[in-house]
Amino acid sequence: MRSSNKPFRVIISEKVSNLPEEYSDISFIYQPDLWQCPEKLSQYIHDADGLIVRNQTRVDAALLSKAENLQVIGRLGAGLDNIDIQSAHAAGVQVVYAPNANTISVAEYCLGQIFNILRIFPKAMRSTSSGEWLRTQFTGRELSETVIGLVGFGKIAQALAERLQHLGGNVVIATRSPKKVPESFGTVLLDELLKQADIVSLHVSGGLKTLHLIGSLQFKAMKPTAWLLNTARGSVVDEEALYAALFSGEIAGAVVDVRKNEPPAVGALEALPNFYATPHIAAFTSAAQERVNQLVFADVAKVLRGCCPTSLALS
């Protein structure tokens, strides 16, 4: 049991940009590589009062069973698929997170990649830097002549849709909650969206319900000139089917910020000229990370002090 005159012990198992200094009653044990060693994590969590993670640390029933004093888990981000919420609640552990803190950053990432796709900027810059001057090979498309299909309509998709609409883009949306979509946007079933869209952007949560939501059948339904953009979760896309679709020319290309395994082993996808990947950085702007850190650290402190957190994960 924890002595009342000792500071709360909070384990941080992944990299954090800035550790807070204003919590005199909390001792933060910063172990940014701890997520890579489950056995060591189990030892650290034994007498911890709190645990702060990003998306790499797997918090399951087995890990929770090792914790005797754990009161709260803080997730530095919006996704919760690496945390067994039900097991946490069963163990009397609250889970706090930052569901909206990185909305703008991810929406802007998507917008930037959409322009990269339409205007072929990455290839044009590489070509020109190598000494070439191939103006006619880099004729792009305008946003106004492009159909952007958003799969899912959470906060990020909403922010992206608004920005696209202001810039003259044509947005269609497939969502399980079409009544939440403003009348100014068109809603269609997923199969129809795949047929219409020039760029398919994914905005759904991870988990079993969306596992391989986009696979071989979905790629066959897409235009051969269409692109896939994934900032959701790597598990949403069947990577073997993606490779086959890209290699055969079934779709034109893909830009992904998330992978099935992170970091991924370099494989066949990386060798394809129409596959582009970034290392899960869509939410990584200084402003977004600062908002996430402030919200989650503050909520962890609130729970430990017996107060109600701002963003509590209920399920």
KATAVEN-V800985 format. One record per residue. N is the residue number from 1. RES is the residue in one letter. OMEGA is omega in degrees with one decimal (* if undefined). BURIAL is b if it has 9 or more other C-alpha atoms within 8 Angstrom, else e. D_FIRST is the distance of its C-alpha to the first C-alpha in Angstrom with 2 decimals. Layout:
n={N/N}
res={RES/RES}
omega={OMEGA/OMEGA}
burial={BURIAL/BURIAL}
d_first={D_FIRST/D_FIRST}
//
This chain:
n={1/2/3/4/5/6/7/8/9/10/11/12/13/14/15/16/17/18/19/20/21/22/23/24/25/26/27/28/29/30/31/32/33/34/35/36/37/38/39/40/41/42/43/44/45/46/47/48/49/50/51/52/53/54/55/56/57/58/59/60/61/62/63/64/65/66/67/68/69/70/71/72/73/74/75/76/77/78/79/80/81/82/83/84/85/86/87/88/89/90/91/92/93/94/95/96/97/98/99/100/101/102/103/104/105/106/107/108/109/110/111/112/113/114/115/116/117/118/119/120/121/122/123/124/125/126/127/128/129/130/131/132/133/134/135/136/137/138/139/140/141/142/143/144/145/146/147/148/149/150/151/152/153/154/155/156/157/158/159/160/161/162/163/164/165/166/167/168/169/170/171/172/173/174/175/176/177/178/179/180/181/182/183/184/185/186/187/188/189/190/191/192/193/194/195/196/197/198/199/200/201/202/203/204/205/206/207/208/209/210/211/212/213/214/215/216/217/218/219/220/221/222/223/224/225/226/227/228/229/230/231/232/233/234/235/236/237/238/239/240/241/242/243/244/245/246/247/248/249/250/251/252/253/254/255/256/257/258/259/260/261/262/263/264/265/266/267/268/269/270/271/272/273/274/275/276/277/278/279/280/281/282/283/284/285/286/287/288/289/290/291/292/293/294/295/296/297/298/299/300/301/302/303/304/305/306/307/308/309/310/311/312/313/314/315}
res={M/R/S/S/N/K/P/F/R/V/I/I/S/E/K/V/S/N/L/P/E/E/Y/S/D/I/S/F/I/Y/Q/P/D/L/W/Q/C/P/E/K/L/S/Q/Y/I/H/D/A/D/G/L/I/V/R/N/Q/T/R/V/D/A/A/L/L/S/K/A/E/N/L/Q/V/I/G/R/L/G/A/G/L/D/N/I/D/I/Q/S/A/H/A/A/G/V/Q/V/V/Y/A/P/N/A/N/T/I/S/V/A/E/Y/C/L/G/Q/I/F/N/I/L/R/I/F/P/K/A/M/R/S/T/S/S/G/E/W/L/R/T/Q/F/T/G/R/E/L/S/E/T/V/I/G/L/V/G/F/G/K/I/A/Q/A/L/A/E/R/L/Q/H/L/G/G/N/V/V/I/A/T/R/S/P/K/K/V/P/E/S/F/G/T/V/L/L/D/E/L/L/K/Q/A/D/I/V/S/L/H/V/S/G/G/L/K/T/L/H/L/I/G/S/L/Q/F/K/A/M/K/P/T/A/W/L/L/N/T/A/R/G/S/V/V/D/E/E/A/L/Y/A/A/L/F/S/G/E/I/A/G/A/V/V/D/V/R/K/N/E/P/P/A/V/G/A/L/E/A/L/P/N/F/Y/A/T/P/H/I/A/A/F/T/S/A/A/Q/E/R/V/N/Q/L/V/F/A/D/V/A/K/V/L/R/G/C/C/P/T/S/L/A/L/S}
omega={-178.9/176.4/-174.6/-178.1/178.1/177.5/174.5/178.4/-180.0/179.6/173.7/-169.2/178.4/-174.6/176.6/-175.1/-178.8/176.5/-179.2/-179.7/-170.0/-177.0/-176.2/-178.5/-179.5/174.5/-179.4/176.9/-172.4/179.4/-170.0/178.7/-174.6/-179.6/-178.0/-177.1/-178.0/-179.1/179.0/177.7/178.5/178.5/-178.3/-174.1/-174.3/-177.5/179.8/175.3/-179.6/177.9/177.7/-174.7/166.8/-176.4/-175.5/-177.0/178.3/179.7/-177.0/-177.4/-179.4/178.7/-178.5/179.9/179.8/-174.5/-179.5/-174.3/-171.1/178.9/-171.7/171.3/176.8/179.4/-179.8/-178.7/-174.7/-176.8/-177.2/-173.2/175.4/-179.5/175.5/-174.7/-177.9/178.8/177.8/179.3/178.6/179.3/179.6/-178.1/176.6/179.1/177.4/-176.6/-177.3/-171.3/-174.2/-171.9/-177.6/-175.9/-176.5/-177.5/-179.1/178.0/179.4/174.8/-179.8/179.7/177.9/179.7/176.0/177.4/174.9/179.4/-174.5/-174.8/174.4/-175.9/-177.5/-179.9/-179.0/-179.7/178.0/-179.3/-176.9/177.7/179.5/178.2/179.4/177.7/-169.2/-174.4/-173.3/179.6/-175.5/174.5/-175.8/177.8/176.3/-179.3/-176.4/179.2/-175.0/173.8/178.3/179.2/178.7/178.9/-172.3/-176.8/173.1/-175.5/-178.8/178.7/178.2/179.6/178.4/-179.5/179.0/-179.7/178.5/-179.3/178.9/-179.6/176.5/179.6/176.7/-172.6/170.6/-171.4/170.9/-177.3/176.5/-179.9/-176.0/-179.1/179.8/-176.6/177.4/-177.4/-178.9/177.3/177.1/175.9/-179.7/172.0/-176.4/-179.2/-180.0/177.4/-179.0/179.1/-173.9/-164.6/170.9/173.7/178.7/-177.8/-172.9/-176.7/179.4/178.4/176.7/178.8/-174.8/-176.9/-178.6/179.4/-179.9/174.9/177.0/-178.7/-173.2/179.8/-179.4/177.8/177.1/-179.0/-177.0/175.8/175.9/177.3/-173.8/177.0/174.3/176.0/-176.6/171.4/-176.2/176.3/-178.8/-177.8/-179.2/-177.4/173.0/-172.7/176.3/177.5/177.3/178.0/-178.7/-178.9/179.6/-177.6/-176.8/-176.8/178.5/169.0/-172.9/-176.8/180.0/172.1/-177.8/175.6/-177.3/-178.1/177.6/175.2/-179.5/-5.9/-178.5/170.3/178.4/-175.4/-174.6/-178.9/-176.0/-179.3/-177.2/-178.8/-179.0/176.2/179.6/-177.9/170.7/-170.6/176.7/-175.0/-175.8/-179.0/-172.4/163.8/-177.3/-179.1/-178.5/-178.8/177.1/177.8/180.0/-178.5/-177.4/-177.7/-174.7/178.6/179.3/-179.8/175.9/179.1/179.6/-179.9/-178.0/-179.1/177.8/-179.9/-180.0/177.9/178.6/-175.7/-177.2/176.8/-175.1/-179.2/*}
burial={e/e/e/e/e/e/b/b/b/b/b/b/b/b/b/e/e/e/e/e/e/e/e/e/e/b/b/e/e/e/b/b/b/b/b/e/e/e/e/e/b/b/e/b/b/b/b/b/b/b/b/b/b/b/b/b/b/e/b/b/b/e/b/b/e/b/b/b/b/b/b/b/b/b/b/b/b/b/b/e/e/b/e/b/b/e/b/b/b/e/e/e/b/b/b/b/b/b/b/e/b/b/b/b/b/b/b/b/b/b/b/e/b/b/b/b/b/b/b/b/b/e/e/b/e/e/b/b/e/e/e/e/e/e/e/e/e/b/e/e/e/e/b/e/e/b/b/b/b/b/b/b/b/e/e/b/b/b/b/b/b/e/e/b/b/e/e/e/b/b/b/b/b/b/b/e/e/e/e/e/b/e/e/e/b/e/b/b/e/b/e/e/b/b/b/b/b/b/b/b/b/b/b/b/b/b/e/e/e/b/b/b/e/b/b/b/e/b/b/b/b/b/b/e/e/b/b/b/b/b/b/b/b/b/b/b/b/b/e/e/b/b/b/b/b/b/e/e/e/b/b/b/b/b/b/b/b/b/b/b/e/e/e/e/e/e/e/e/e/b/e/b/e/e/b/b/e/e/e/e/e/b/b/e/e/e/e/b/b/e/b/b/b/e/b/b/b/b/b/b/b/b/b/b/e/e/e/e/b/e/b/b/b/e/e}
d_first={0.00/3.80/6.48/9.26/11.91/10.98/12.69/11.53/12.06/14.86/16.73/20.49/22.10/25.71/28.23/28.09/31.12/29.61/26.10/25.48/25.48/25.00/21.21/20.21/16.69/16.06/16.17/18.16/18.22/21.73/22.71/25.80/26.77/23.47/24.84/27.44/25.11/22.98/21.69/20.50/19.01/16.99/15.57/14.89/13.25/10.72/7.87/10.18/10.15/13.88/16.78/20.38/23.27/27.03/29.01/28.55/24.92/24.80/21.77/22.29/20.71/20.32/18.33/16.13/15.41/13.75/11.16/7.79/6.87/10.60/12.36/15.72/18.35/21.23/24.57/27.03/30.08/31.52/31.37/28.51/29.94/27.49/24.55/24.23/23.83/23.95/21.20/19.00/19.85/19.36/15.75/15.35/15.67/18.39/21.00/23.05/26.19/29.54/32.22/35.14/34.50/36.53/39.26/42.03/41.34/41.51/44.56/46.30/45.54/47.19/50.10/50.63/50.65/53.06/55.45/55.00/56.05/58.98/60.34/59.52/58.22/56.26/59.28/61.68/59.75/59.43/63.11/64.31/62.16/63.85/67.25/68.32/69.68/69.59/69.83/71.23/68.49/65.80/67.14/64.18/63.67/62.97/60.05/62.52/63.94/60.58/58.59/54.84/52.91/49.30/47.29/44.61/44.58/41.17/40.71/41.79/44.82/45.78/45.73/47.72/50.20/50.90/51.58/53.78/55.73/56.41/57.74/60.05/58.15/58.61/55.27/54.73/51.42/50.08/47.08/45.71/45.87/49.44/49.56/47.17/49.65/52.14/55.77/56.70/55.06/56.31/54.10/55.04/53.64/52.06/55.15/57.40/55.27/55.45/59.23/59.65/57.24/58.21/54.58/51.74/48.44/45.26/42.62/40.58/36.94/35.90/34.98/37.05/39.28/40.67/40.57/43.99/45.29/47.85/49.56/53.06/54.47/53.26/54.71/57.99/58.06/57.70/60.70/61.63/61.45/57.97/54.77/51.14/48.43/44.79/41.91/39.90/38.22/39.78/39.35/41.73/44.63/45.89/46.42/48.97/50.97/50.71/52.14/54.99/55.78/55.88/57.81/60.42/60.84/59.69/57.91/58.65/55.27/51.53/49.09/45.42/42.31/39.93/40.11/38.98/37.12/36.04/37.26/40.15/42.31/45.75/48.03/51.10/50.14/49.95/53.50/54.99/56.83/55.90/52.12/50.15/46.42/43.99/40.42/38.45/39.36/40.63/37.75/37.72/39.46/38.11/38.18/36.37/33.60/33.12/32.92/30.43/28.15/28.35/27.75/24.79/22.93/23.66/22.45/19.13/18.71/19.90/17.39/14.40/16.20/16.85/20.46/22.75/23.49/27.12/27.28/25.07/25.94/26.73/28.06}
//
